[in-house]
Amino acid sequence: MTDSLAPHDNPDHNAFHFKSAAHLLRIGREKAVNLRELLAGLRVCADDSIFQHTFRTLEEHHFIREGFSNDFAHWAFVECQEAALGEQFASADVREFTSIQQLRGRLVQIVGKYLEQNPAAADRLALEPFYFCASETVVVPTPLVARSLPEFVEALKVVTVHSIHYHFIEARLRLKLVSNDFSVWLDAEMGQHQLADRIETIDIYACTLEDVRRKILQIVRGALA
């Protein structure tokens, strides 16, 4: 993935440059027909695959308010019929991780502990296999630039949900921070510390990406009122 917005590498360094991202999906070498194979795959699959099935899932299912938030949770619940494992996978909040290795370790820990407690589940065939996928990410600049809070509001009203996902969710890994591009810009460039903190508290699991847009707009408009 391309690095995050680096304001001071740009002549217009105080501005927020909205970007988006396109993704080309590819199927990896690993697949799993049971939980033992899923555990093995989680240990060796590419980092991009972990990213695809967790961070990217939030974009692909951005319109869903209920249900599991990542592909591992969905597969464990639907295809393996292991509801408890699905719930444990879903409890892995991507906001807590600033590296794929940390997230991978958590997922491996979840499956490993579950199989220790439920050994009969290890080799039980799933209804459908799990295919580890990944995607090539191409960062796409947009013509939208914000140099002030009113300009930020106007741009946020019209950007795609792909741009919101890129800046609000994917940013957490690119920045190596438990934060997002919007909050970082508001805090560092606009001096809006409280706005940055309020936007950071938006629950990405209880909201669709359109909900995220509306909540950010509500917060920033409130500051302008």
ROSE-4610 file (N, C-alpha, C; in Angstrom, 1 decimal, always signed):
// ROSE-4610
residu = [M/M/M/T/T/T/D/D/D/S/S/S/L/L/L/A/A/A/P/P/P/H/H/H/D/D/D/N/N/N/P/P/P/D/D/D/H/H/H/N/N/N/A/A/A/F/F/F/H/H/H/F/F/F/K/K/K/S/S/S/A/A/A/A/A/A/H/H/H/L/L/L/L/L/L/R/R/R/I/I/I/G/G/G/R/R/R/E/E/E/K/K/K/A/A/A/V/V/V/N/N/N/L/L/L/R/R/R/E/E/E/L/L/L/L/L/L/A/A/A/G/G/G/L/L/L/R/R/R/V/V/V/C/C/C/A/A/A/D/D/D/D/D/D/S/S/S/I/I/I/F/F/F/Q/Q/Q/H/H/H/T/T/T/F/F/F/R/R/R/T/T/T/L/L/L/E/E/E/E/E/E/H/H/H/H/H/H/F/F/F/I/I/I/R/R/R/E/E/E/G/G/G/F/F/F/S/S/S/N/N/N/D/D/D/F/F/F/A/A/A/H/H/H/W/W/W/A/A/A/F/F/F/V/V/V/E/E/E/C/C/C/Q/Q/Q/E/E/E/A/A/A/A/A/A/L/L/L/G/G/G/E/E/E/Q/Q/Q/F/F/F/A/A/A/S/S/S/A/A/A/D/D/D/V/V/V/R/R/R/E/E/E/F/F/F/T/T/T/S/S/S/I/I/I/Q/Q/Q/Q/Q/Q/L/L/L/R/R/R/G/G/G/R/R/R/L/L/L/V/V/V/Q/Q/Q/I/I/I/V/V/V/G/G/G/K/K/K/Y/Y/Y/L/L/L/E/E/E/Q/Q/Q/N/N/N/P/P/P/A/A/A/A/A/A/A/A/A/D/D/D/R/R/R/L/L/L/A/A/A/L/L/L/E/E/E/P/P/P/F/F/F/Y/Y/Y/F/F/F/C/C/C/A/A/A/S/S/S/E/E/E/T/T/T/V/V/V/V/V/V/V/V/V/P/P/P/T/T/T/P/P/P/L/L/L/V/V/V/A/A/A/R/R/R/S/S/S/L/L/L/P/P/P/E/E/E/F/F/F/V/V/V/E/E/E/A/A/A/L/L/L/K/K/K/V/V/V/V/V/V/T/T/T/V/V/V/H/H/H/S/S/S/I/I/I/H/H/H/Y/Y/Y/H/H/H/F/F/F/I/I/I/E/E/E/A/A/A/R/R/R/L/L/L/R/R/R/L/L/L/K/K/K/L/L/L/V/V/V/S/S/S/N/N/N/D/D/D/F/F/F/S/S/S/V/V/V/W/W/W/L/L/L/D/D/D/A/A/A/E/E/E/M/M/M/G/G/G/Q/Q/Q/H/H/H/Q/Q/Q/L/L/L/A/A/A/D/D/D/R/R/R/I/I/I/E/E/E/T/T/T/I/I/I/D/D/D/I/I/I/Y/Y/Y/A/A/A/C/C/C/T/T/T/L/L/L/E/E/E/D/D/D/V/V/V/R/R/R/R/R/R/K/K/K/I/I/I/L/L/L/Q/Q/Q/I/I/I/V/V/V/R/R/R/G/G/G/A/A/A/L/L/L/A/A/A]
num = [1/1/1/2/2/2/3/3/3/4/4/4/5/5/5/6/6/6/7/7/7/8/8/8/9/9/9/10/10/10/11/11/11/12/12/12/13/13/13/14/14/14/15/15/15/16/16/16/17/17/17/18/18/18/19/19/19/20/20/20/21/21/21/22/22/22/23/23/23/24/24/24/25/25/25/26/26/26/27/27/27/28/28/28/29/29/29/30/30/30/31/31/31/32/32/32/33/33/33/34/34/34/35/35/35/36/36/36/37/37/37/38/38/38/39/39/39/40/40/40/41/41/41/42/42/42/43/43/43/44/44/44/45/45/45/46/46/46/47/47/47/48/48/48/49/49/49/50/50/50/51/51/51/52/52/52/53/53/53/54/54/54/55/55/55/56/56/56/57/57/57/58/58/58/59/59/59/60/60/60/61/61/61/62/62/62/63/63/63/64/64/64/65/65/65/66/66/66/67/67/67/68/68/68/69/69/69/70/70/70/71/71/71/72/72/72/73/73/73/74/74/74/75/75/75/76/76/76/77/77/77/78/78/78/79/79/79/80/80/80/81/81/81/82/82/82/83/83/83/84/84/84/85/85/85/86/86/86/87/87/87/88/88/88/89/89/89/90/90/90/91/91/91/92/92/92/93/93/93/94/94/94/95/95/95/96/96/96/97/97/97/98/98/98/99/99/99/100/100/100/101/101/101/102/102/102/103/103/103/104/104/104/105/105/105/106/106/106/107/107/107/108/108/108/109/109/109/110/110/110/111/111/111/112/112/112/113/113/113/114/114/114/115/115/115/116/116/116/117/117/117/118/118/118/119/119/119/120/120/120/121/121/121/122/122/122/123/123/123/124/124/124/125/125/125/126/126/126/127/127/127/128/128/128/129/129/129/130/130/130/131/131/131/132/132/132/133/133/133/134/134/134/135/135/135/136/136/136/137/137/137/138/138/138/139/139/139/140/140/140/141/141/141/142/142/142/143/143/143/144/144/144/145/145/145/146/146/146/147/147/147/148/148/148/149/149/149/150/150/150/151/151/151/152/152/152/153/153/153/154/154/154/155/155/155/156/156/156/157/157/157/158/158/158/159/159/159/160/160/160/161/161/161/162/162/162/163/163/163/164/164/164/165/165/165/166/166/166/167/167/167/168/168/168/169/169/169/170/170/170/171/171/171/172/172/172/173/173/173/174/174/174/175/175/175/176/176/176/177/177/177/178/178/178/179/179/179/180/180/180/181/181/181/182/182/182/183/183/183/184/184/184/185/185/185/186/186/186/187/187/187/188/188/188/189/189/189/190/190/190/191/191/191/192/192/192/193/193/193/194/194/194/195/195/195/196/196/196/197/197/197/198/198/198/199/199/199/200/200/200/201/201/201/202/202/202/203/203/203/204/204/204/205/205/205/206/206/206/207/207/207/208/208/208/209/209/209/210/210/210/211/211/211/212/212/212/213/213/213/214/214/214/215/215/215/216/216/216/217/217/217/218/218/218/219/219/219/220/220/220/221/221/221/222/222/222/223/223/223/224/224/224/225/225/225]
x = [+0.8/+0.0/+0.9/+0.4/+1.1/+1.1/+2.1/+2.2/+1.1/+0.8/-0.2/+0.2/-0.8/-0.7/+0.5/+1.5/+2.6/+2.6/+1.9/+1.7/+2.9/+4.0/+5.1/+6.0/+5.7/+6.4/+5.7/+4.6/+3.9/+3.9/+4.1/+4.1/+2.9/+1.8/+0.5/+0.3/+1.3/+1.3/+0.3/-0.4/-1.5/-2.8/-2.9/-4.2/-4.4/-5.6/-5.9/-6.3/-5.5/-5.7/-6.5/-7.7/-8.5/-8.0/-7.9/-7.5/-8.5/-8.4/-9.2/-8.3/-8.9/-8.1/-8.9/-8.3/-8.9/-8.2/-8.9/-8.4/-8.6/-7.5/-7.6/-7.5/-8.6/-8.6/-7.9/-7.2/-6.5/-6.6/-6.8/-6.8/-5.4/-5.1/-3.8/-3.6/-2.5/-2.2/-2.9/-3.2/-3.7/-5.3/-5.8/-7.2/-7.4/-8.6/-8.9/-10.2/-10.3/-11.5/-12.0/-11.1/-11.5/-10.7/-10.9/-10.3/-8.8/-8.4/-7.0/-6.2/-6.8/-6.2/-6.3/-7.3/-7.4/-6.3/-6.1/-5.0/-3.6/-3.4/-2.1/-2.0/-3.1/-3.1/-2.9/-3.5/-3.3/-1.8/-1.1/+0.3/+1.2/+0.8/+1.8/+1.3/+0.0/-0.5/+0.1/+0.1/+0.7/+0.0/+0.7/+0.1/-1.1/-1.0/-2.1/-3.4/-3.2/-4.4/-5.1/-4.3/-4.9/-5.6/-4.9/-5.5/-6.8/-6.8/-8.0/-9.2/-9.0/-10.1/-10.6/-9.9/-10.2/-10.5/-9.5/-9.7/-10.5/-10.2/-10.9/-12.4/-12.7/-14.1/-15.0/-14.4/-15.2/-15.7/-14.9/-15.3/-16.3/-16.0/-16.9/-18.3/-18.4/-19.7/-20.1/-19.8/-20.0/-21.4/-22.3/-23.8/-24.4/-23.7/-24.3/-24.1/-25.2/-25.1/-25.0/-25.4/-25.4/-24.6/-24.2/-23.5/-22.0/-21.2/-19.8/-19.0/-18.0/-17.2/-16.0/-15.7/-14.5/-14.8/-14.1/-14.4/-14.1/-13.2/-12.9/-14.1/-14.6/-15.8/-17.0/-17.2/-18.3/-18.2/-17.0/-16.7/-16.9/-16.3/-16.4/-17.9/-18.7/-20.1/-20.9/-20.8/-21.7/-21.3/-20.0/-19.5/-19.1/-18.5/-18.1/-19.1/-20.1/-21.2/-20.6/-19.6/-19.0/-19.2/-20.4/-20.9/-19.9/-19.5/-18.6/-17.3/-16.7/-15.5/-15.8/-16.9/-17.2/-17.3/-17.9/-18.0/-16.6/-15.7/-14.4/-13.6/-13.7/-13.1/-13.6/-14.9/-15.5/-15.1/-14.6/-14.2/-12.8/-12.1/-10.8/-11.0/-10.9/-11.2/-9.9/-10.1/-8.9/-8.3/-9.1/-8.6/-7.5/-7.4/-6.4/-5.1/-5.0/-3.7/-3.1/-1.8/-1.0/-0.1/-0.2/+0.6/-0.2/+0.1/-0.6/-0.1/+1.2/+1.7/+1.0/+0.7/-0.1/-1.4/-2.1/-3.4/-3.4/-2.4/-2.2/-2.0/-1.2/-1.0/-2.2/-3.1/-4.3/-5.3/-5.3/-6.2/-5.7/-4.4/-3.8/-4.1/-4.0/-4.3/-5.7/-6.7/-8.1/-8.4/-7.9/-8.2/-7.4/-6.2/-5.4/-6.1/-6.5/-7.1/-8.5/-9.2/-10.5/-10.4/-9.3/-9.1/-8.6/-7.9/-7.5/-8.7/-9.7/-10.9/-11.9/-11.8/-12.8/-12.0/-11.3/-10.4/-11.2/-12.4/-13.2/-13.6/-13.5/-13.8/-12.7/-11.5/-10.3/-10.4/-10.9/-10.9/-12.3/-13.3/-14.7/-14.8/-15.2/-15.3/-16.2/-15.8/-16.7/-17.6/-18.7/-19.7/-19.1/-18.3/-17.6/-16.1/-15.1/-13.8/-13.6/-12.6/-12.2/-10.9/-11.0/-9.9/-9.3/-8.0/-7.3/-7.1/-7.6/-7.4/-6.6/-6.2/-5.5/-5.9/-5.5/-5.8/-4.6/-4.4/-3.4/-4.1/-3.5/-4.1/-3.4/-4.3/-3.8/-4.4/-3.6/-4.0/-4.3/-5.5/-6.0/-6.2/-5.4/-5.7/-7.1/-7.7/-8.9/-8.6/-9.5/-9.2/-9.7/-10.2/-10.7/-9.6/-9.5/-8.5/-9.2/-8.9/-9.5/-8.3/-8.5/-7.5/-8.1/-9.4/-10.1/-11.2/-11.9/-13.0/-14.2/-14.6/-15.7/-15.4/-14.1/-13.8/-13.7/-13.3/-13.3/-14.8/-15.7/-17.1/-17.6/-17.3/-17.8/-17.3/-16.0/-15.4/-15.9/-16.0/-16.5/-17.9/-18.7/-20.1/-20.1/-19.1/-19.2/-18.2/-17.2/-16.2/-16.9/-16.4/-16.9/-16.7/-17.4/-17.1/-15.8/-15.2/-13.9/-12.9/-13.1/-12.2/-12.3/-13.5/-13.7/-13.0/-13.2/-12.5/-11.0/-10.5/-9.0/-8.5/-9.1/-8.6/-9.0/-10.2/-10.6/-10.3/-10.1/-9.8/-8.4/-8.1/-6.8/-5.7/-6.0/-5.0/-4.3/-5.1/-4.5/-3.3/-3.2/-2.0/-0.9/-1.3/-0.3/+0.4/-0.4/+0.1/+0.9/+0.6/+1.1/+0.6/-0.6/-1.2/-2.6/-3.1/-4.6/-5.3/-5.3/-6.0/-6.3/-6.7/-7.1/-6.6/-6.6/-6.1/-6.9/-8.2/-9.0/-8.6/-8.5/-8.2/-6.7/-5.8/-4.4/-4.4/-5.1/-5.0/-5.7/-6.8/-7.5/-6.7/-6.0/-5.2/-3.9/-3.2/-1.8/-1.9/-2.8/-2.8/-3.9/-5.0/-6.0/-6.1/-5.3/-5.3/-6.6/-7.4/-8.7/-8.6/-8.1/-7.8/-9.1/-10.1/-11.3/-12.1/-12.1/-12.7/-12.0/-10.7/-10.0/-10.3/-10.4/-10.7/-12.1/-13.1/-14.5/-14.6/-13.9/-14.0/-13.4/-12.3/-11.7/-12.6/-13.5/-14.4/-15.5/-15.7/-16.8/-16.5/-17.6/-17.5/-17.7/-16.6/-16.6/-17.4/-17.7/-18.4/-19.9/-20.3/-21.7/-22.2/-21.3/-21.7/-21.3/-22.1/-21.7/-20.8/-20.1/-19.3/-20.1/-21.3/-22.2/-22.5/-22.7/-22.9/-21.7/-20.5/-19.2/-19.2/-19.5/-19.6/-20.5/-21.7/-22.7/-22.2/-21.6/-21.2/-20.0/-19.1/-18.0/-18.5/-19.4/-20.0/-20.7/-21.5/-22.2/-21.2/-20.1/-19.1/-18.5/-18.0/-17.3/-18.3/-19.5/-20.5/-20.8/-20.9/-21.2/-20.1/-18.9/-17.8/-17.8/-18.4/-18.5/-19.8/-20.7/-22.0/-21.7]
y = [-1.2/+0.0/+1.2/+2.3/+3.5/+4.2/+5.0/+5.6/+6.6/+6.9/+7.9/+9.3/+10.1/+11.5/+12.1/+12.7/+13.3/+14.8/+15.5/+16.9/+17.8/+17.5/+18.4/+18.0/+17.0/+16.7/+17.4/+18.1/+18.7/+20.2/+21.0/+22.5/+23.0/+22.4/+22.8/+21.9/+22.0/+21.0/+21.1/+22.3/+22.4/+21.8/+21.5/+21.1/+19.6/+19.2/+17.7/+17.3/+16.4/+15.9/+14.6/+14.6/+13.4/+12.4/+11.2/+10.1/+9.0/+8.1/+6.9/+5.7/+4.6/+3.4/+2.4/+1.8/+0.7/-0.6/-1.7/-3.0/-4.1/-4.8/-5.9/-7.2/-8.0/-9.2/-10.3/-11.1/-12.3/-13.4/-14.6/-15.8/-16.3/-16.4/-16.9/-18.4/-18.9/-20.3/-21.1/-20.5/-21.2/-21.3/-22.4/-22.6/-23.5/-23.5/-24.3/-25.0/-26.3/-27.0/-27.3/-27.0/-27.2/-26.2/-26.2/-25.2/-25.4/-26.7/-27.0/-26.4/-26.5/-25.9/-24.3/-23.8/-22.4/-21.8/-22.5/-22.1/-22.2/-23.2/-23.3/-22.2/-21.9/-20.8/-19.4/-19.2/-17.9/-17.7/-18.7/-18.6/-18.3/-18.7/-18.5/-17.6/-17.3/-16.5/-15.1/-14.5/-13.2/-12.1/-11.1/-10.0/-9.4/-9.3/-8.7/-9.5/-10.8/-11.7/-11.4/-11.2/-10.8/-9.5/-8.6/-7.2/-7.3/-8.2/-8.3/-8.8/-9.8/-10.4/-9.7/-8.6/-7.9/-6.4/-5.7/-4.2/-4.0/-4.8/-4.6/-5.0/-6.0/-6.5/-5.4/-4.4/-3.3/-2.4/-2.4/-1.6/-2.4/-3.7/-4.5/-4.6/-4.6/-4.8/-3.5/-2.4/-1.1/-0.8/-1.4/-1.1/-2.0/-2.9/-3.9/-3.3/-3.2/-2.7/-3.8/-5.0/-6.2/-7.3/-8.3/-9.4/-9.3/-10.3/-10.3/-9.4/-8.9/-7.8/-8.2/-9.5/-10.0/-11.3/-11.7/-12.9/-14.2/-14.1/-15.3/-15.6/-14.5/-14.7/-15.3/-14.7/-15.2/-16.6/-17.0/-18.4/-19.4/-19.0/-19.9/-20.1/-19.0/-19.1/-19.8/-19.4/-20.0/-21.3/-21.4/-22.6/-23.7/-23.3/-24.3/-24.5/-23.6/-23.7/-23.7/-22.9/-22.7/-21.3/-21.1/-19.7/-19.1/-19.8/-19.2/-18.7/-19.5/-19.1/-17.8/-17.8/-16.7/-15.4/-15.5/-14.4/-13.9/-14.9/-14.6/-13.9/-14.3/-13.7/-12.2/-12.1/-10.8/-9.8/-10.3/-9.5/-8.9/-9.3/-8.8/-7.4/-6.3/-5.0/-4.4/-4.2/-3.7/-2.4/-1.7/-0.4/-0.6/-1.7/-2.0/-2.3/-2.5/-3.0/-2.0/-1.9/-1.0/-1.7/-3.1/-3.9/-5.1/-5.7/-6.9/-8.1/-8.0/-9.1/-9.2/-8.0/-8.0/-8.7/-8.3/-8.8/-10.3/-10.7/-12.1/-12.9/-12.4/-13.1/-13.3/-12.3/-12.4/-13.4/-13.4/-14.4/-15.8/-16.0/-17.4/-17.8/-16.8/-17.1/-17.5/-16.9/-17.2/-18.6/-19.0/-20.3/-21.4/-21.1/-22.1/-22.4/-21.4/-21.6/-22.3/-21.9/-22.6/-24.1/-24.4/-25.9/-26.6/-26.0/-26.6/-27.0/-26.1/-26.3/-27.2/-27.2/-28.0/-28.8/-29.8/-30.6/-31.3/-31.6/-32.3/-31.4/-30.1/-29.2/-29.0/-29.5/-29.2/-29.8/-31.0/-31.7/-31.8/-31.2/-31.2/-30.4/-31.0/-30.3/-29.2/-28.1/-26.9/-27.2/-26.5/-26.6/-26.2/-25.1/-24.6/-24.2/-24.4/-24.0/-22.5/-22.2/-20.8/-20.6/-19.6/-19.3/-18.0/-18.1/-16.9/-16.0/-14.8/-13.9/-12.7/-11.9/-10.6/-9.7/-8.5/-7.5/-6.6/-6.2/-5.2/-3.8/-2.9/-1.6/-0.6/+0.2/+1.3/+2.6/+3.5/+4.7/+5.7/+6.3/+7.2/+8.6/+9.6/+11.0/+11.5/+12.3/+13.0/+14.5/+15.2/+16.6/+17.4/+16.7/+17.4/+17.7/+19.0/+19.4/+20.3/+20.2/+21.0/+21.8/+23.1/+24.0/+24.6/+24.3/+24.9/+23.9/+24.1/+23.3/+23.4/+24.5/+24.6/+23.8/+23.9/+23.2/+21.7/+21.3/+19.9/+19.3/+20.1/+19.7/+19.5/+20.4/+20.4/+19.2/+18.9/+17.7/+16.4/+16.3/+15.1/+14.8/+15.7/+15.5/+14.7/+14.9/+14.3/+13.2/+12.9/+11.9/+10.5/+9.5/+8.2/+7.5/+6.4/+5.7/+5.0/+4.8/+4.2/+5.2/+6.4/+7.4/+7.5/+7.4/+7.4/+6.2/+5.0/+3.8/+4.0/+4.5/+4.7/+5.6/+6.7/+7.7/+7.3/+6.7/+6.4/+5.1/+4.1/+2.7/+2.2/+2.3/+1.8/+2.7/+3.9/+4.8/+4.3/+3.5/+3.0/+2.2/+1.4/+0.6/+1.5/+2.4/+3.2/+4.2/+4.7/+5.6/+5.0/+3.7/+2.9/+3.6/+4.1/+4.7/+4.2/+4.2/+3.9/+5.2/+5.6/+6.8/+6.8/+7.9/+8.0/+9.3/+9.4/+10.6/+11.8/+11.7/+12.9/+13.5/+12.7/+13.1/+13.7/+13.0/+13.5/+14.9/+15.1/+16.4/+17.5/+17.2/+18.1/+18.5/+17.6/+17.8/+18.6/+18.1/+18.6/+19.9/+20.0/+21.2/+22.2/+21.8/+22.7/+23.1/+22.3/+22.6/+22.3/+21.4/+21.0/+19.7/+19.8/+18.5/+17.8/+18.6/+18.0/+17.3/+18.0/+17.4/+16.1/+16.1/+14.9/+13.8/+14.1/+13.0/+12.5/+13.4/+13.0/+12.1/+12.5/+11.6/+10.3/+10.2/+9.0/+8.0/+8.5/+7.6/+7.0/+7.4/+6.8/+5.3/+4.6/+3.1/+2.6/+2.1/+1.6/+0.2/-0.4/-1.6/-1.4/-0.3/+0.0/+0.8/+1.3/+2.3/+1.7/+2.1/+1.9/+3.0/+3.0/+4.1/+5.3/+5.2/+6.4/+7.0/+6.1/+6.6/+7.4/+6.8/+7.5/+8.9/+9.0/+10.3/+11.2/+10.8/+11.6/+12.1/+11.2/+11.5/+12.6/+12.4/+13.3/+14.7/+14.7/+16.0/+16.7/+15.9/+16.4/+17.0/+16.4/+16.8/+18.1/+18.2/+19.3/+20.5/+20.2/+21.3/+21.9/+21.1/+21.6/+22.6/+22.3/+23.2/+24.5/+24.5/+25.7/+26.5/+25.9/+26.6/+27.8]
z = [+0.0/+0.0/+0.0/-0.6/-0.7/+0.7/+1.0/+2.3/+2.5/+3.8/+4.1/+3.6/+3.7/+3.4/+4.2/+3.6/+4.3/+4.0/+4.9/+4.6/+4.3/+5.1/+4.9/+3.8/+3.0/+1.8/+0.6/+0.9/-0.2/+0.0/-1.1/-1.0/-0.3/-0.5/+0.1/+1.3/+2.2/+3.3/+4.4/+4.4/+5.4/+4.9/+3.7/+3.1/+3.3/+3.3/+3.3/+1.8/+1.3/-0.1/+0.0/-0.4/-0.4/-1.5/-1.0/-1.9/-1.9/-2.8/-2.8/-3.2/-3.2/-3.5/-4.3/-5.3/-6.1/-5.8/-5.8/-5.4/-6.4/-6.7/-7.6/-6.8/-6.7/-5.8/-6.5/-5.7/-6.2/-5.2/-5.6/-4.7/-4.4/-3.1/-2.7/-2.8/-2.3/-2.4/-1.3/-0.2/+0.9/+0.9/+1.3/+1.5/+2.7/+3.3/+4.4/+4.3/+4.6/+4.6/+6.0/+6.9/+8.3/+9.2/+10.5/+11.3/+11.5/+11.5/+11.6/+10.4/+9.2/+8.0/+8.1/+8.6/+8.8/+9.7/+10.8/+11.7/+11.0/+10.2/+9.4/+8.4/+7.8/+6.8/+7.4/+8.5/+9.2/+9.6/+9.9/+10.3/+9.1/+7.9/+6.8/+5.6/+5.6/+4.5/+4.4/+3.3/+3.1/+4.0/+4.4/+5.2/+4.5/+3.1/+2.4/+2.5/+2.8/+2.9/+4.3/+5.3/+6.6/+6.5/+5.8/+5.6/+4.9/+3.8/+3.0/+3.8/+4.6/+5.3/+6.6/+6.9/+8.1/+7.8/+7.5/+7.2/+5.9/+4.9/+3.6/+3.7/+4.6/+4.7/+5.2/+6.0/+6.5/+5.3/+4.3/+3.1/+2.2/+2.0/+1.1/+1.7/+3.0/+3.6/+4.4/+3.8/+4.5/+4.8/+4.0/+4.2/+5.2/+5.8/+6.8/+8.2/+9.0/+10.4/+11.4/+10.9/+11.8/+11.2/+12.0/+11.5/+11.8/+11.3/+11.6/+10.8/+11.4/+10.7/+9.9/+10.0/+9.1/+8.6/+7.5/+6.8/+7.6/+8.5/+9.3/+10.3/+10.9/+11.7/+11.0/+9.8/+9.0/+8.6/+8.2/+7.8/+8.9/+10.1/+11.3/+11.7/+11.6/+12.0/+11.0/+9.7/+8.6/+8.1/+7.7/+7.1/+8.0/+9.2/+10.2/+11.3/+11.3/+12.3/+13.7/+13.9/+15.2/+15.7/+16.3/+16.6/+17.6/+18.6/+19.6/+19.0/+18.1/+17.4/+16.5/+15.8/+15.1/+15.9/+17.1/+18.0/+18.5/+18.7/+19.2/+18.0/+16.8/+15.7/+15.6/+15.7/+15.6/+16.6/+17.8/+18.9/+18.6/+17.5/+17.2/+16.5/+17.3/+16.8/+16.1/+14.8/+14.0/+14.5/+15.2/+15.7/+16.8/+17.3/+18.4/+17.8/+16.5/+15.9/+15.0/+15.1/+14.2/+13.3/+13.3/+12.4/+12.1/+10.9/+10.5/+11.4/+11.7/+12.6/+13.9/+14.5/+15.7/+15.5/+14.4/+14.2/+13.9/+13.1/+12.8/+14.1/+14.9/+16.2/+17.0/+17.0/+17.7/+17.1/+15.8/+15.1/+15.3/+15.3/+15.5/+17.0/+17.9/+19.3/+19.5/+18.8/+18.9/+18.5/+17.3/+16.8/+17.6/+17.9/+18.7/+20.0/+20.7/+22.0/+21.9/+20.8/+20.6/+20.3/+19.5/+19.2/+20.4/+21.3/+22.5/+23.4/+23.4/+24.2/+23.5/+22.1/+21.3/+20.3/+20.7/+19.8/+18.7/+18.9/+17.9/+16.7/+16.9/+15.8/+14.8/+15.2/+14.3/+12.9/+12.8/+11.5/+10.9/+11.5/+11.0/+9.7/+8.7/+7.4/+7.4/+6.8/+6.6/+5.5/+5.5/+4.4/+3.0/+3.1/+2.0/+2.4/+1.5/+1.9/+2.1/+2.8/+3.0/+2.1/+1.2/+0.2/+0.7/+1.0/+1.4/+0.2/+0.3/-0.8/-0.4/-1.4/-1.1/-2.2/-2.1/-3.2/-3.4/-4.7/-5.0/-4.9/-4.1/-3.9/-4.7/-5.4/-6.2/-5.6/-5.1/-4.5/-5.6/-5.5/-6.6/-6.0/-6.5/-6.0/-6.5/-5.8/-6.2/-6.3/-7.0/-7.2/-5.9/-4.9/-3.7/-2.7/-2.3/-1.4/-0.4/+0.9/+1.9/+2.6/+2.7/+3.4/+4.6/+4.9/+6.0/+6.4/+7.5/+8.0/+7.0/+6.5/+5.6/+4.3/+3.8/+2.6/+2.9/+4.1/+4.5/+4.4/+5.0/+5.0/+3.6/+2.7/+1.3/+0.6/+0.8/+0.1/+0.7/+2.0/+2.6/+2.2/+1.8/+1.4/+0.1/-0.8/-2.1/-2.4/-1.5/-1.8/-1.7/-2.3/-2.3/-1.0/-0.7/+0.5/+0.5/-0.7/-0.9/-0.3/-0.5/+0.1/+1.6/+2.1/+3.5/+4.1/+3.5/+4.0/+4.0/+2.9/+2.8/+3.9/+4.2/+5.2/+6.6/+6.8/+8.1/+8.7/+7.8/+8.3/+7.9/+6.6/+6.2/+6.8/+7.1/+7.6/+8.9/+9.6/+10.9/+10.7/+9.7/+9.4/+8.8/+7.9/+7.2/+8.1/+9.1/+10.0/+11.2/+11.3/+12.5/+13.8/+13.7/+14.9/+15.0/+16.2/+16.4/+16.2/+14.9/+14.5/+13.1/+12.5/+11.1/+10.5/+9.2/+8.5/+8.9/+9.0/+9.3/+10.6/+11.7/+13.0/+13.1/+12.4/+12.4/+11.7/+10.6/+10.0/+10.8/+11.4/+12.2/+13.5/+14.0/+15.2/+14.8/+13.8/+13.5/+12.7/+11.8/+10.9/+11.3/+11.8/+12.2/+13.6/+14.4/+15.9/+16.6/+15.9/+16.4/+17.2/+18.4/+19.1/+19.6/+20.0/+20.4/+19.3/+18.1/+16.9/+16.6/+16.6/+16.2/+17.1/+18.4/+19.4/+19.2/+18.9/+18.8/+17.5/+16.5/+15.2/+15.5/+16.2/+16.5/+17.3/+18.0/+18.8/+18.0/+16.8/+16.0/+15.8/+16.1/+16.2/+14.7/+14.2/+12.8/+12.7/+13.8/+13.8/+13.9/+14.5/+14.7/+13.6/+12.7/+11.6/+10.3/+9.3/+7.9/+7.5/+6.4/+6.0/+5.7/+5.3/+5.1/+6.5/+7.5/+8.8/+9.3/+9.0/+9.4/+8.7/+7.5/+6.8/+7.5/+7.8/+8.5/+9.8/+10.6/+11.9/+11.9/+11.0/+10.8/+10.4/+9.5/+9.1/+10.2/+11.0/+12.1/+13.2/+13.4/+14.4/+13.9/+12.6/+12.1/+12.0/+11.5/+11.3/+12.7/+13.7/+15.0/+15.5/+15.1/+15.5/+14.7/+13.5/+12.7/+13.0/+13.8/+14.0/+15.0]
